[in-house]
Each structure stands twice: as C-alpha cells, then as structure tokens.
C-alpha cells in the first residue's frame, strides 16, 4: 500500500502499536504527505534530500505519499528553503516538509503541494 509500510509498521510497534493475542502486529495509524490532485496540481511529488535541491531522490504519485518525519498533527513543523510553485501560475512558497524516504533517510517535499493525511 505505502512505499515504506515496513518502516511505519516497525515504528508503530516501537511507539505503541498493539500486538494481538494471535501474535500478529496491528500497526497504529500514521501521518503521510499525499500529493495534491486537481486544480493544476500534477498529482505527484518529488522528494529531495535537502529542501529544493536539484537531486530528486524519489517521485511519488497520488494516492500514495511518503511517511511524515514528524508523526504529529499535519506532519509537524516545516523548514524554510528555496522558493517553489506546485504548478505553473500557482503561488510561490518557501516551506518544506520533512518526510521519510523509502530508505528511511530524511527527505523534503514542497509543503503546499501535499495534503497531510492520517491513515
């Protein structure tokens, strides 16, 4: 389902997931940064190693999205970085949201190009 589901499941167990009486793990919910769709948004996001760098580490298409680095409401705090637009003609923003790459390393997505989703 999610690109890094194994990381989420392992983290959920480490921070309070439930182990059923059958011995199987039931992972708690997690926050994801899902690409916005419609209204000019392309329906995918690029994940960068540093905010706005030229090296795209991963490209993720909706409805999937990377696991938010900060597992708090709306994916927690963001950092300020280079200016971006989600699509041509969109407003210009400079805030970047930390997320987990599929490798488990920290990456960044353009904050206004995603919707924080709890699943």
C-alpha positions in Angstrom: 0.0 0.0 0.0 2.5 2.6 1.1 6.0 2.8 -0.2 7.5 2.5 3.2 4.9 0.4 5.0 7.6 -1.7 6.7 9.2 1.3 8.3 5.8 2.5 9.5 4.8 -0.9 11.0 8.2 -1.2 12.8 7.9 2.3 14.1 4.3 1.8 15.2 5.4 -1.3 17.2 8.2 0.7 18.8 6.0 3.6 19.9 2.9 1.8 21.0 1.5 -0.5 18.3 -0.8 -3.3 19.5 0.1 -7.0 19.4 -3.0 -9.1 19.1 -3.5 -12.3 21.0 -2.7 -14.3 17.8 0.8 -12.8 17.9 0.3 -10.6 14.8 1.0 -6.9 14.8 -1.7 -4.3 14.3 0.1 -1.1 13.3 -1.2 2.1 14.7 -2.1 4.9 12.2 0.5 7.2 10.7 0.8 10.6 9.0 1.6 10.7 5.3 2.2 13.6 2.9 0.0 12.8 0.0 0.3 14.7 -3.3 -2.5 17.2 -4.1 -4.5 16.4 -7.2 -6.8 18.7 -9.3 -6.7 22.4 -9.7 -3.5 22.4 -11.7 -1.6 20.1 -9.3 0.3 17.4 -11.2 -0.8 14.5 -8.9 2.8 13.6 -7.9 5.5 15.0 -5.7 9.3 14.9 -5.8 11.2 14.1 -2.6 14.5 15.9 -2.2 17.4 15.1 0.1 17.6 18.8 1.0 14.9 21.4 0.6 14.7 22.5 -3.0 17.9 20.8 -4.1 18.3 19.7 -7.7 18.7 16.0 -6.8 15.3 14.3 -6.8 15.6 11.2 -4.6 12.1 9.8 -5.3 8.9 10.7 -7.2 5.7 9.6 -5.6 2.3 9.6 -7.3 -1.1 10.1 -5.6 -2.8 8.4 -3.8 0.5 7.2 -2.2 2.7 9.6 -0.2 5.8 9.4 2.0 5.6 8.9 5.7 5.9 12.2 7.6 9.1 12.6 9.5 7.3 14.2 12.4 4.4 12.0 13.4 2.3 14.8 14.8 -0.8 16.6 13.5 -0.4 17.8 9.9 3.1 16.3 9.8 4.5 18.8 12.3 6.9 21.6 11.7 8.5 22.6 8.4 11.7 24.3 7.3 12.2 27.4 5.1 14.1 26.8 1.9 14.2 27.8 -1.8 11.0 29.2 -3.5 8.8 26.8 -5.4 5.4 26.6 -7.2 3.3 23.5 -7.2 2.4 24.2 -10.8 2.7 27.0 -13.3 0.8 30.0 -12.2 0.4 28.8 -8.6 1.5 31.0 -5.6 5.2 30.9 -4.6 6.1 29.3 -1.3 9.3 28.6 0.6 8.3 26.0 3.2 9.4 22.4 3.0 8.1 19.4 5.0 10.4 16.7 6.2 9.4 13.1 5.2 11.0 9.7 5.2 12.5 8.3 2.0 11.9 4.7 1.3 15.4 4.1 2.5 14.5 5.5 5.9 16.6 8.7 5.4 15.1 12.1 5.9 13.9 13.9 2.7 11.8 17.0 2.0 8.7 17.8 -0.1 7.1 21.1 -1.0 4.7 21.6 1.8 1.9 23.3 -0.2 1.9 20.6 -2.8 0.8 17.9 -0.4 -2.0 17.2 2.0 -1.2 15.8 5.4 -3.3 12.6 5.8 -3.7 10.3 8.8 -4.3 6.6 7.9 
